[in-house]
Amino acid sequence: MKAAVYDNPGVPAVLEYVDMPDPACGPGDVLIAVEAISIEGGDLINRRSTKQ
């Protein structure tokens, strides 16, 4: 699967679109197929304020 990730806070350019392993579904879990996502304002605020 693909994911937008970041290792350091900063401007939108710190976001990287990378391949990630498919999630595993354990006992008592539910796996939901997601067709599309969006990055919202709260995501951008969190990215800027996350401290390492």
Stockholm file with secondary structure:
# STOCKHOLM 1.0

chainA/1-52         MKAAVYDNPGVPAVLEYVDMPDPACGPGDVLIAVEAISIEGGDLINRRSTKQ
#=GR chainA/1-52 SS CEEEECSSCSSGGGCEEEECCCCCCCTTCCCCCCCCCCCCHHHHHHHHHCCC
#=GC SS_cons        CEEEECSSCSSGGGCEEEECCCCCCCTTCCCCCCCCCCCCHHHHHHHHHCCC
//
